[in-house]
């Protein structure tokens, strides 16, 4: 089976942007968990949080993760809280190299504030990004095969680092049938 690459990290880390660029560079498909949930629910993540709550959203996210082990040749952009459920990580590990896109709270905050879509957990106060990052940091680190620090880097530099890592990862090449 050709493996997948899953991108994890905080909101604003660049998972969707880098995922799309990687899918083009590596000629792989692209699967955005949040976008798929929005499509299936016919509402934004913010509305799902507002009307049904975080627990309901996390259940939808987990159901989406159950589809990933059957996928092949995909770049997967995960939601920022994917690491909160260890079962999600176990599902990703079945077929994915997991890359953590890491950034400082200041970098994340500036990206989030510049974004046109406000993240559900930050609607009240974008300064809480540091608290969320601190609470999740060890979960990101424990879940991943490799960490890319994205502070001050251009998108193509981040993609190149991921490609270099994947190229040197023997299991990835073996699973691709190289």
Buried (B, 14 or more C-beta within 10 A) or exposed (E): EEBBBBBBBBBBBBBBBBBBBBBEBBEBEBBBBBEBBBEEBEBBBBEBBEEBEBEEBBEBBBEBBEEBBEBBBBBBBBBBBBBBBEEBBEBBBBBBBBBBBBBBBEBBBBBBEEEEEBBBBBEEEBEBBBEBBEEBBEBBEEBBBBBBBBEEBEBEEBBBBBBEBBEEBEEBEEBEEE
